[in-house]
């Protein structure tokens, strides 16, 4: 009986992987299907002056780690990332080159915007693209080709997860739990680090077939020209709405956006993946619809694993069994708010 259950579980995963392979193929080919990770560009920015200034550009990498949800707004051609509001020990924090940024309190429901602006006009530069170089659609193989693809992220509205529960092209969400929601309109979005290979189970059974590699850290690479600034601002705030404002001359190398547990309090076997189900998606409340994920044993590391993650299990790992990884909502039409 146990062998039959394992065989059925493996057969189900193979079926899902086949569906995902066709799904990604359709999206990246630009066919009539839903392009989950759309390529967006602005021809207005393709000017001779921008090409001339390329050599003088400065680049900052903005990383996103922790419990948060990414979504592409087709109506305004930008991405948004909602931070899942949680009590301690999870802490929402932003730092620049390791130095903490003071955040506004309380964090209200107004949108935040991360923008590259022209210092003289205040106008934002709009052009955001996800990296897609066609990795293994079944997630099981990791190679140099496509290892930084944004679509390593788990899409809860895809055939891999809960497409069967999507109504009107989106999963129902509990309101007012994403604070803040940060809008991203410029840069290159990609998977900076992947979690080691995972196994997965649906419905609480004993079988955990291989699921594959998945995004651990999302990154946004943003380039600035002289005369520009990178600004994170709270919308509709009359005075001092900037969370940070970095001019070209003072641009940091890295900015980290985190919604995680402090390292000293992390446990290697503590997974927080279930918090998405417990708090955010009421129509995936049935236990037989939810997924559990575990680190594969023996360990299999991706090429671009997190630098804090050791190659052995003697030391504590960074964030446990994928407890604080971002997810994606790929088919919804409405915004995260």
Secondary structure, DSSP 8 states (H G I E B T S, - for coil): -HHHHHHHHHHHHHHHHHHHHHHHHHHHHT-SS--TT-B---GGG--HHHHHTGGG-EEEEEEEEESEEEEEETTTTEEEEEEE---TTEEEEEEETTEE----SS--SS-EEEEEEETTT--EE-EEEE------TTS----STTTT-GGGSEETTSTTTTGGG-BTTB----TT-EEEEEEE-EEEEEEEEEEEEEEEEESS-S--EEEEEEEEEEEEEEEE-TTEEEEEEETT-SS--EEEEEEGGG--SEEEEEEEE-GGG--TT---THHIIIII-GGG-SGGG-EEEEE-SS----TTB-TTS-SSSSS--SSTTTTT--EEE-S--S---
